[in-house]
């Protein structure tokens, strides 16, 4: 059967939409970004513990004293692991996605409840939206909206929309038909029947749909972190990329705190706004009131008392947050500069070096860890200002060819590099790529690779394996650079044969006794230079920074020393490592960024 070019049709459709409706996507980006920034500014401005107190008072009013106490403890824990700003960014993302989703979902649900034809047509569409892997939505999201929080919000809206529509339709359809008929018999208009009979009775089900929308939104935050969405999702993504178990656990716990709070509060709010819910809640309180301690732990203040408490705390929080420095005070007071990077060691080292150098010169610097494809798309789209780890002309050739007209090449700051497959030195009879032939059993039939978007992975799969007759014998395992290094370390400690993708320079060669497999056919190509690439127009807008980046050079000793200091300092302390390294190299900072 001939291959159906479905993917090609989709690519063509996406290109057509991008060409014809770029103005619409720009408008959506502006609107969503403005809404997100506004909510994030409000949530991030107060001092963390004061805002935690506000959230605790809301929990006290909705669910009782015990819920308020636990809410405060949970948010205090988030602040204690220094992830408060990320948590507020995530909460902002979820709130924006939820608001937009409900604005779309509720009217669609009402329409579907009133028309069997609409319901029948909508059902397969909603099935498709909900069963499609959520990560797939990020691909057109990046193309249409660039990297950042917007594609994450759009993907979240699409993924979370089906339960909102379905629960609204279900709630309205479940309303007793006799009540609707009675309302119509008394001359009630269809509009008033909907607003005064159907929606109030359907509120518990609709609020359950709201709860599902919020939970699905939270489930998307990690995926949004992959395209620069930031927040707790970005922290989890960094933890995955760096195999940082501690950071991953802290970010995961913070997401759990947010999820539990939002789940419990939306459930309680659903009971408060529904007449049936209030009646059921009153019966439940009456049944538990006789238990020892139930009166204290289940005590709920009057709405006026809760409102006064929230207002007082909000005024205090607003004063200290807007007039003081706050917990999320930005470093530097100058222009904002955004640097993207992929989690390769030289990229991390050079990125945080420039973050430190620019902040010392008064710039406000934002760094984003991304996959290679998203990184180049963000640069070309102008969401990022520059990156310092472009391997050209070979490794990243596919990205350069695609976005060459939208990027500025500021030159190579290190080179030449080399790509290679490496094995531990104790693997005695494998010295070249040709020696791998017929030995797949010893290596478990696999070559441990890095990020699938990395250029060297494409060269390995499409060229190296083919030229040495290794196709079908070895499977290239896609993963991440830290994952590959962890697998190498584990095999090395056990003296097991392993073949991994590596490049030079890399600190792994000093940490382990490895040998590079010879490439007599030259399949890997000539060595690359590590280039700095900027978005089009960056040097014209920032001539001083552009001049610094063009003159930027590091020797092999300087680069490997910086990487070694980062390894010694530990994960999550990259900028601290840069400061230590600069202290050991007096005068270098002034040389790299002269005034």
LOLUMRO-316530 format. One record per residue (C-alpha): residue in one letter; x, y, z. Coordinates in steps of 0.2 Angstrom, whole numbers, padded with zeros to 4 digits, always signed. Layout:
% LOLUMRO-316530
AXYZ/...
This chain:
% LOLUMRO-316530
X+0000+0000+0000/X+0007+0017-0005/X+0012+0029+0010/X-0001+0042+0013/X+0008+0058+0015/X-0002+0064+0030/X+0012+0072+0038/X+0017+0082+0023/X-0001+0088+0021/X-0001+0094+0039/X+0016+0103+0036/X+0009+0112+0021/X-0006+0117+0031/X+0004+0124+0045/X+0015+0134+0033/X+0000+0141+0024/X-0008+0146+0041/X+0008+0154+0047/X+0010+0164+0030/X-0009+0170+0030/X-0013+0172+0048/X+0003+0178+0056/X-0005+0194+0062/X-0018+0183+0071/X-0005+0173+0080/X+0004+0189+0085/X-0012+0196+0092/X-0015+0180+0102/X+0003+0180+0108/X+0001+0198+0114/X-0016+0196+0122/X-0011+0180+0131/X+0006+0187+0137/X-0002+0202+0143/X-0015+0192+0153/X-0001+0181+0160/X+0011+0195+0165/X-0003+0204+0174/X-0009+0189+0184/X+0009+0184+0187/X+0014+0202+0193/X-0001+0202+0206/X+0004+0185+0212/X+0022+0188+0213/X+0022+0205+0221/X+0017+0201+0239/X+0030+0193+0251/X+0028+0174+0250/X+0022+0171+0268/X+0009+0185+0268/X+0002+0178+0252/X+0002+0161+0259/X-0008+0168+0273/X-0021+0175+0261/X-0023+0158+0253/X-0024+0150+0270/X-0038+0162+0275/X-0047+0157+0259/X-0045+0139+0263/X-0051+0142+0281/X-0067+0150+0275/X-0071+0136+0262/X-0065+0121+0271/X-0062+0125+0289/X-0047+0129+0301/X-0037+0112+0298/X-0038+0116+0279/X-0031+0133+0282/X-0017+0127+0293/X-0012+0114+0280/X-0013+0126+0266/X-0001+0138+0275/X+0011+0124+0279/X+0011+0118+0261/X+0015+0135+0254/X+0028+0139+0267/X+0036+0123+0262/X+0036+0129+0244/X+0044+0145+0249/X+0057+0136+0260/X+0064+0126+0245/X+0066+0143+0236/X+0053+0139+0222/X+0040+0152+0226/X+0042+0163+0211/X+0041+0147+0200/X+0026+0141+0209/X+0017+0158+0206/X+0022+0157+0188/X+0014+0140+0187/X-0001+0146+0196/X-0002+0161+0184/X-0001+0149+0169/X-0014+0137+0176/X-0026+0152+0180/X-0024+0160+0162/X-0027+0143+0154/X-0042+0139+0165/X-0050+0156+0162/X-0048+0155+0143/X-0054+0137+0143/X-0070+0140+0153/X-0074+0155+0142/X-0074+0143+0127/X-0080+0127+0135/X-0095+0133+0145/X-0104+0141+0129/X-0099+0125+0119/X-0106+0114+0132/X-0123+0124+0133/X-0124+0123+0114/X-0121+0104+0114/X-0134+0101+0128/X-0147+0111+0118/X-0143+0102+0101/X-0141+0084+0098/X-0133+0088+0081/X-0120+0099+0089/X-0117+0086+0102/X-0114+0072+0089/X-0103+0082+0079/X-0093+0089+0094/X-0090+0072+0102/X-0077+0064+0090/X-0068+0081+0089/X-0067+0081+0108/X-0061+0063+0108/X-0047+0068+0096/X-0042+0083+0106/X-0041+0073+0123/X-0032+0057+0116/X-0019+0066+0106/X-0003+0066+0116/X-0001+0083+0124/X+0017+0085+0118/X+0011+0085+0100/X+0002+0101+0103/X+0018+0110+0107/X+0025+0108+0089/X+0013+0119+0080/X+0012+0130+0096/X+0031+0134+0094/X+0029+0137+0076/X+0014+0149+0078/X+0018+0157+0094/X+0037+0154+0097/X+0045+0148+0113/X+0040+0155+0130/X+0024+0154+0140/X+0011+0156+0126/X+0013+0139+0117/X+0012+0131+0134/X-0004+0140+0138/X-0011+0136+0121/X-0007+0118+0122/X-0015+0117+0139/X-0031+0125+0133/X-0033+0113+0119/X-0029+0098+0130/X-0040+0104+0145/X-0055+0109+0134/X-0064+0093+0132/X-0069+0089+0150/X-0075+0107+0152/X-0087+0105+0137/X-0092+0088+0142/X-0096+0091+0160/X-0106+0107+0156/X-0116+0097+0143/X-0118+0083+0156/X-0124+0094+0170/X-0137+0103+0160/X-0144+0087+0152/X-0145+0079+0170/X-0157+0093+0176/X-0174+0086+0179/X-0184+0088+0163/X-0200+0091+0173/X-0193+0106+0181/X-0188+0113+0164/X-0206+0110+0158/X-0213+0118+0173/X-0203+0133+0171/X-0208+0134+0152/X-0226+0131+0157/X-0226+0147+0168/X-0220+0157+0153/X-0201+0158+0157/X-0191+0162+0142/X-0178+0149+0136/X-0164+0162+0142/X-0171+0163+0160/X-0174+0144+0160/X-0156+0142+0157/X-0149+0155+0169/X-0162+0152+0183/X-0165+0134+0183/X-0153+0123+0172/X-0136+0132+0176/X-0139+0133+0195/X-0144+0115+0196/X-0130+0110+0185/X-0117+0119+0195/X-0110+0104+0204/X-0106+0095+0188/X-0099+0111+0180/X-0088+0114+0195/X-0082+0096+0193/X-0077+0100+0175/X-0068+0116+0181/X-0059+0105+0193/X-0054+0093+0179/X-0048+0108+0168/X-0037+0114+0182/X-0029+0097+0186/X-0026+0094+0167/X-0018+0111+0166/X-0006+0107+0181/X-0002+0090+0172/X+0004+0101+0157/X+0016+0112+0166/X+0031+0100+0164/X+0028+0099+0146/X+0026+0118+0145/X+0043+0119+0153/X+0051+0111+0138/X+0047+0126+0127/X+0052+0139+0139/X+0036+0140+0149/X+0046+0142+0165/X+0038+0140+0182/X+0039+0123+0191/X+0038+0114+0174/X+0054+0123+0169/X+0062+0117+0186/X+0057+0099+0183/X+0063+0100+0165/X+0080+0107+0171/X+0080+0093+0184/X+0077+0080+0171/X+0090+0087+0159/X+0103+0088+0173/X+0098+0072+0182/X+0096+0082+0198/X+0085+0071+0209/X+0084+0084+0223/X+0078+0098+0212/X+0066+0086+0203/X+0058+0081+0220/X+0057+0099+0227/X+0048+0105+0211/X+0037+0089+0211/X+0032+0092+0229/X+0028+0110+0225/X+0017+0105+0210/X+0008+0093+0222/X+0005+0107+0235/X-0003+0118+0221/X-0013+0103+0214/X-0020+0098+0231/X-0024+0116+0236/X-0033+0120+0219/X-0042+0103+0220/X-0049+0106+0237/X-0053+0124+0235/X-0063+0121+0218/X-0072+0107+0226/X-0077+0117+0241/X-0082+0132+0230/X-0093+0121+0220/X-0103+0117+0235/X-0104+0135+0241/X-0111+0141+0224/X-0123+0127+0222/X-0140+0127+0232/X-0139+0108+0232/X-0121+0109+0237/X-0124+0121+0252/X-0138+0109+0258/X-0127+0094+0257/X-0113+0103+0266/X-0124+0109+0280/X-0130+0091+0283/X-0112+0085+0283/X-0107+0098+0296/X-0121+0094+0307/X-0117+0076+0307/X-0099+0079+0312/X-0102+0093+0324/X-0103+0080+0339/X-0086+0072+0336/X-0072+0078+0348/X-0062+0092+0341/X-0073+0093+0326/X-0079+0110+0331/X-0062+0117+0331/X-0054+0109+0316/X-0070+0111+0306/X-0073+0129+0311/X-0076+0141+0297/X-0077+0160+0299/X-0091+0170+0293/X-0089+0177+0275/X-0087+0195+0281/X-0073+0190+0294/X-0064+0180+0280/X-0065+0195+0268/X-0059+0207+0281/X-0044+0195+0285/X-0040+0194+0266/X-0041+0212+0264/X-0030+0216+0278/X-0017+0204+0273/X-0018+0210+0255/X-0015+0228+0260/X+0000+0223+0270/X+0006+0211+0256/X+0004+0224+0243/X+0013+0237+0253/X+0028+0226+0257/X+0028+0218+0239/X+0026+0234+0228/X+0036+0246+0239/X+0049+0233+0245/X+0060+0222+0235/X+0050+0206+0237/X+0056+0189+0235/X+0057+0189+0216/X+0067+0206+0214/X+0076+0205+0197/X+0095+0206+0196/X+0101+0222+0187/X+0092+0237+0182/X+0096+0239+0163/X+0090+0231+0148/X+0083+0213+0148/X+0093+0200+0139/X+0087+0182+0136/X+0099+0168+0133/X+0094+0151+0127/X+0104+0135+0129/X+0104+0116+0127/X+0110+0106+0142/X+0127+0103+0135/X+0142+0106+0147/X+0150+0120+0136/X+0133+0128+0133/X+0129+0128+0151/X+0146+0135+0156/X+0146+0149+0143/X+0128+0153+0146/X+0130+0156+0164/X+0147+0165+0161/X+0138+0177+0150/X+0124+0179+0163/X+0136+0184+0176/X+0146+0195+0165/X+0130+0205+0159/X+0123+0206+0176/X+0139+0214+0182/X+0137+0227+0169/X+0119+0231+0174/X+0109+0220+0162/X+0094+0209+0168/X+0097+0192+0161/X+0085+0178+0159/X+0091+0160+0154/X+0080+0146+0147/X+0085+0128+0144/X+0077+0121+0128/X+0079+0107+0116/X+0089+0112+0101/X+0074+0113+0089/X+0065+0125+0101/X+0080+0135+0104/X+0083+0139+0086/X+0065+0142+0083/X+0065+0154+0098/X+0080+0163+0091/X+0073+0165+0074/X+0056+0171+0081/X+0064+0184+0092/X+0059+0176+0109/X+0077+0174+0113/X+0092+0186+0110/X+0106+0174+0108/X+0114+0157+0112/X+0132+0152+0114/X+0132+0134+0109/X+0129+0133+0090/X+0140+0119+0082/X+0144+0124+0064/X+0146+0120+0050/X+0142+0102+0053/X+0132+0097+0069/X+0119+0111+0068/X+0119+0112+0049/X+0100+0108+0048/X+0095+0122+0059/X+0106+0135+0051/X+0100+0130+0034/X+0082+0133+0040/X+0084+0149+0050/X+0100+0157+0042/X+0090+0172+0036/X+0083+0176+0053/X+0099+0174+0063/X+0116+0183+0066/X+0132+0173+0067/X+0143+0182+0079/X+0158+0170+0076/X+0166+0155+0084/X+0173+0157+0102/X+0180+0140+0103/X+0186+0126+0091/X+0189+0115+0082/X+0178+0102+0091/X+0176+0084+0086/X+0161+0072+0087/X+0164+0053+0091/X+0158+0037+0098/X+0168+0032+0113/X+0171+0016+0124/X+0180+0013+0140/X+0198+0009+0138/X+0196-0008+0146/X+0186-0013+0130/X+0202-0019+0122/X+0198-0025+0104/X+0187-0010+0099/X+0198+0004+0093/X+0188+0011+0078/X+0170+0012+0072/X+0173-0003+0060/X+0178-0014+0075/X+0160-0012+0081/X+0154-0024+0067/X+0148-0041+0074/X+0150-0036+0092/X+0133-0029+0096/X+0130-0043+0109/X+0144-0036+0120/X+0136-0019+0120/X+0118-0025+0122/X+0115-0020+0104/X+0114-0002+0108/X+0123+0015+0107/X+0118+0027+0121/X+0115+0044+0113/X+0109+0061+0119/X+0095+0072+0115/X+0086+0067+0099/X+0086+0084+0092/X+0105+0086+0093/X+0113+0087+0076/X+0126+0073+0080/X+0112+0061+0083/X+0106+0064+0065/X+0123+0061+0058/X+0125+0045+0068/X+0109+0038+0063/X+0109+0044+0044/X+0127+0042+0040/X+0139+0034+0052/X+0129+0018+0055/X+0126+0016+0037/X+0144+0019+0031/X+0151+0006+0043/X+0137-0007+0041/X+0130-0005+0058/X+0112-0002+0054/X+0100-0015+0061/X+0114-0022+0072/X+0114-0007+0084/X+0100+0003+0091/X+0103+0021+0095/X+0095+0025+0112/X+0089+0043+0112/X+0089+0052+0129/X+0099+0067+0136/X+0117+0072+0139/X+0115+0069+0158/X+0107+0053+0155/X+0121+0047+0144/X+0134+0052+0156/X+0125+0043+0171/X+0124+0027+0160/X+0142+0029+0156/X+0147+0031+0174/X+0136+0016+0179/X+0144+0005+0166/X+0162+0011+0170/X+0160+0007+0188/X+0155-0011+0184/X+0168-0013+0170/X+0154-0016+0157/X+0156-0013+0138/X+0147+0003+0133/X+0147+0014+0118/X+0142+0032+0120/X+0141+0048+0109/X+0153+0061+0115/X+0162+0076+0109/X+0178+0085+0112/X+0181+0095+0123/X+0172+0086+0137/X+0176+0084+0155/X+0171+0065+0154/X+0188+0062+0146/X+0196+0068+0162/X+0184+0059+0173/X+0185+0042+0165/X+0198+0033+0155/X+0190+0033+0138/X+0196+0031+0120/X+0188+0039+0105/X+0184+0026+0091/X+0194+0030+0075/X+0184+0036+0060/X+0194+0031+0045/X+0180+0035+0033/X+0178+0053+0040/X+0159+0050+0043/X+0158+0062+0057/X+0165+0076+0046/X+0177+0090+0050/X+0178+0098+0067/X+0165+0112+0071/X+0167+0128+0079/X+0157+0133+0094/X+0148+0149+0088/X+0137+0162+0096/X+0121+0165+0086/X+0109+0180+0089/X+0092+0185+0083/X+0091+0196+0068/X+0094+0214+0074/X+0101+0210+0091/X+0118+0218+0088/X+0110+0234+0080/X+0099+0236+0096/X+0113+0231+0108/X+0130+0236+0100/X+0140+0235+0116/X+0134+0217+0120/X+0136+0213+0101/X+0154+0219+0101/X+0158+0209+0117/X+0151+0193+0110/X+0160+0195+0093/X+0177+0196+0103/X+0173+0182+0115/X+0186+0168+0115/X+0190+0154+0127/X+0205+0143+0126/X+0203+0124+0129/X+0211+0126+0146/X+0199+0140+0151/X+0184+0130+0146/X+0188+0114+0154/X+0193+0123+0170/X+0176+0131+0170/X+0167+0115+0167/X+0177+0107+0181/X+0173+0120+0193/X+0155+0118+0189/X+0156+0099+0192/X+0164+0102+0209/X+0152+0116+0214/X+0137+0105+0210/X+0120+0106+0201/X+0110+0121+0203/X+0125+0132+0208/X+0131+0136+0190/X+0132+0155+0193/X+0141+0152+0209/X+0153+0141+0200/X+0156+0155+0187/X+0160+0168+0201/X+0172+0156+0209/X+0181+0153+0192/X+0181+0172+0188/X+0189+0175+0205/X+0203+0162+0201/X+0206+0172+0184/X+0207+0190+0190/X+0205+0203+0176/X+0196+0191+0164/X+0179+0198+0167/X+0185+0215+0162/X+0194+0208+0147/X+0178+0200+0141/X+0167+0215+0144/X+0178+0230+0143/X+0170+0247+0145/
